[in-house]
Amino acid sequence: MHYAVLAIVDKNPSGGSGLTLEQTLENHEHSQWDWYCVGGRWTGLFDGYNPETDPRNLEANGKVKWPTEWVQHDGDVMPVMQLSQRQLDQFYAIAVEGWWLGGEESRPWMRSGRYFKKRPRPPLKWLKETFADKVCVVVDCHN
């Protein structure tokens, strides 16, 4: 299954003590994801970009390339302060500073239909207040 994950990272992690995307996600490998890429199936989620209409994402025969082969879209990264509630609501989970917020937890002892329980996600206001100097990245996570 592929999930849209909102990763919150430092604007320029190489220039300071900030976390890179890899560092933000690494603690959740195998528990939340086994593969990921920036954008992927969810590219354009922030700004409405449609990768399937971008000529750079088409094969010579006109077929759309596989999402892992799509060109990087600059619109898949934006300041946290520009994030809207509508955009936030499109994500399955949020990865930030070692936390995995939202998503679901499995409860194998429950009857069918109640096996998964959604975990709460933080409110937009808290994200903006707490991570005002960071950027959001659209991440396609597979699990």
Secondary structure, 3 states (H helix, E strand, C coil): CEEEEEEEEECCHHHCCCCCHHHHHHCCECCCECEEEECHHHCCCCCCCCHHHCHHHECCCCCECCHHHCCCCHHHEEEHHHCCHHHHCCCCEEEECCEEEECEEECCCCCCCCCEEECCCCCHHHHHHHCCCEEEEEEEEEC
